[in-house]
Amino acid sequence: MFNSANDIKALVAAINNCQDEESMINPLTAAQWEILAPYLTPTQLAASQVLFQQGTQERTLFFVESGSLSVHFEDEKQRIRLAIVGAGSIVGEGAFFSHQPRNATVQAVAGCRLWGLSSIRFTELCNRQPTVAVALAMAAGSVLAKRLGNRKRRVAAT
């Protein structure tokens, strides 16, 4: 944890500047980001480092501040790249909402800075700041819906 929302200003800027068709529209005011900040955990990934593996049960939702991530599915024959997720987007929304295992592996293409919201911290946020939690859940849910609506990238909902 950290003491100030100043740490997440670059994340908010990345979300506001993201132009991807499946991007999350910023649902929060500056004051609400300050409320959310202590619930988020910063994570750094080096190039080629795996964020999570296909099949794992972990449910953290990740916000991408910088860098890019490869989302790929692994079957017994090959590894298939499904999508590249960049700054200002999210990853991990499928397991976050479904309580199901991750359906793809996510790996850093280049160095990345991410902010994680675990399911436990989200539950705390729901109890203490329900307005912020609902706005965030609706925004993440819209990304999930966009990804599921895109047949070519449907499995990229991690």
C-alpha positions, 0 to 999 in steps of 0.5 A, a space after each residue: 500500500 501507499 500513502 498517496 493517490 499521486 502514485 496512480 496519476 500515471 494510471 489514470 492518465 493512461 486510462 484517459 488516453 487509451 484509444 483501444 476499442 475495448 478500453 475501459 472508459 474512466 468511471 471515476 472522478 479524481 476524488 474517487 481514484 484517491 479513495 480507490 488508490 489504497 486498495 490497489 497493489 502496484 506490480 512491475 513486470 520485466 519483459 517476458 515475465 508471466 503475470 498469470 498462467 492459464 488455468 490458475 484460480 487467482 482472481 486479481 483484476 489488473 489495470 495496465 499503467 505502462 507497457 504491453 502484455 501478450 494474451 495467449 492460449 496454450 493447447 497441446 499443440 501450440 501457443 496462440 496469441 489472442 491479443 496485445 493489451 496496452 497501457 490504459 486497459 485491463 486484464 484479468 476481468 474474466 476470472 475476476 467476475 466468473 470465479 473460474 480459472 484463467 482461460 489464457 496466459 498473460 505475459 509482458 511483451 516489454 516492461 510493464 507497470 500494473 495495479 492489481 485489485 484482488 477479490 478480497 480488496 474489492 470486497 472491502 471496497 464494496 463494503 466501505 465505498 460501494 459507489 466507487 466499487 459499483 462504478 469500477 465493476 460496471 466499467 470492467 464489466 463493459 470491457 468484458 462485454 466488448 471482448 466477449 462480443 468480439 468473436 476473434 478475441 473472445 478468449 482474450 477475456 482472461 
